[in-house]
Amino acid sequence: VKRCVAVPGDRVVIAPSQRLEPRVESHQDLPIDGYFVLGDGRERSYDSRAFGVVPERDLVGKPLLVYWSWARDRLGRDGGAIEPRDLSSHTRWRRMLRLVR
């Protein structure tokens, strides 16, 4: 799931110091059917900064519900995958089964 941060007609400017939060201005830099998307884990996300603008035909749907959420900053002991025994302590219980705004 990615967040759409710029729509057709917007200009996206990402300076090295603004890598995590792009500045969006109203200009005609995105193609008529192009959308710029970012992932929530901005520093590690594979998103439009890596693969470019997403054509409108590739936008599939809208998220409705947060099924399960975990704290990325508390990944497994080696910084990788979460061990099954750690699922409970890494789960963000207050976000579970919440509607997406």
Stockholm file with secondary structure:
# STOCKHOLM 1.0

chainA/1-101         VKRCVAVPGDRVVIAPSQRLEPRVESHQDLPIDGYFVLGDGRERSYDSRAFGVVPERDLVGKPLLVYWSWARDRLGRDGGAIEPRDLSSHTRWRRMLRLVR
#=GR chainA/1-101 SS CCEEEECTTEEEECCGGGTTSCEEEESSCSCTTEEEEECSSTTTCCSHHHHCCEEGGGCCCCCCEECCCBCGGGCCTTSSSCCGGGHHHHBCGGGTTEECC
#=GC SS_cons         CCEEEECTTEEEECCGGGTTSCEEEESSCSCTTEEEEECSSTTTCCSHHHHCCEEGGGCCCCCCEECCCBCGGGCCTTSSSCCGGGHHHHBCGGGTTEECC
//
